[in-house]
Amino acid sequence: MNKLVTGDGRTHIQSSLMRESLQDRRVTRKTDNSSDFHILPDAVLVGIGGQSIFDRGRDALLPLVDEIRALRGQHKMMLGVGGGTRVRHTISVALDLGLPIGGIAQLVGAMEELNAVLLNALLAKDGFIGMPRDHFWELPLYLDVGMVPIVISIPPYHLWEPPPERGNLPAHGSDFGLFQLAEVLAMKQLVFVKDEDGLYTKDPKHDRDATLIPEITLEELLASPPPTTILDRMLFDAWKHARNIERIDIVNGLVPGRLTRALAGDNAGTVITKARPADTPAGAPQGGAA
């Protein structure tokens, strides 16, 4: 039975935080730990770019769909989709109408839902299913029966999207949303499927002397970031403080077999790694799939 504590005019259930402000930095330091409970440590998350893949139509999407279909039985997998150019058109209209940042964030998610429906239509007969955000905790059940959930990528801030430092565009994009999802669930692998071979020293679409970066650590990337990156910069900033994701792959979805190689553990494009803290050994107790 919990012990009740009195004496300051209030009654508390005894705990280390019972009289503390959760905004106190000393208190937040006391809540730190070296690892989280891992909900889906045996699952992989594959993010499919909206502009990179969907906007290119059948020539880009259908071969990738065939590859994903073949991978279904080999991996416990989840798919995330971006919205593509349709998102930019919608944001342009929203800005012209003067919508607030929270309203714009809601519209972005709605545009991604369309690509989720398209992908699900192509894969439904093979055991894939669209998963609404409010079914999030059913995810382990889908995976355990062999189904592959398809979700939108944008993080569900919606009306609670924080104001950006500059302009009136949502700062938390699709890449960041997928990273959040993989981090919360402690998935074993996060793969971004784009239309480039990976991360480059410069923008390969505009600079002929751009060089592919096959491997890099998060520390190296933050210390000397390229002028432009294929992933949201917000992702890298959040990864500094994350606990679970140790590796992110970027592969070219226009080249058949790249995704298959990445899920097999090969470097099929760019691999970004984050070193595990020295006091947290691999295989530390973190639970199993919920």
Helices and strands as residue ranges (DSSP letters): E 4-5, E 12-13, H 25-30, E 43-48, G 54-56, H 58-71, E 76-81, H 85-97, H 101-123, G 124-126, E 128-130, G 133-138, H 139-144, E 148-152, G 158-160, H 174-185, E 189-194, E 199-200, E 212-213, E 215-217, H 218-223, H 233-239, E 247-252, H 258-263, E 270-273
